[in-house]
Amino acid sequence: MFKLWNETDKIFASPEEFATEAKAEAFAVRFRRRFLTQGYYLTFDRRRIAPEEAELVVVPAEP
């Protein structure tokens, strides 16, 4: 099982656990795509960055 860590904001991007790395990566694509219409991703510290700059990392879920 895997989770998606949002390194930009130092929190998990979703509480969901994914069965494979590929499914977690697919979620990362959808996560970034949600912000394309507004043109930016607003970080925890209120910085506007391009959605593709949000650093998302697939990590193993804890047992």
URFEN-V626588 format. One record per helix or strand. SS is the DSSP state (H for helix, E for strand). FROM is the first residue (numbers start at 1). LEN is the number of residues. Records with the same first field share a line. If there is no record, write none. Layout:
SS=FROM-LEN, FROM-LEN
//
This chain:
E=2-5, 11-2, 18-1, 41-2, 48-2, 56-5
H=21-13, 51-3
//
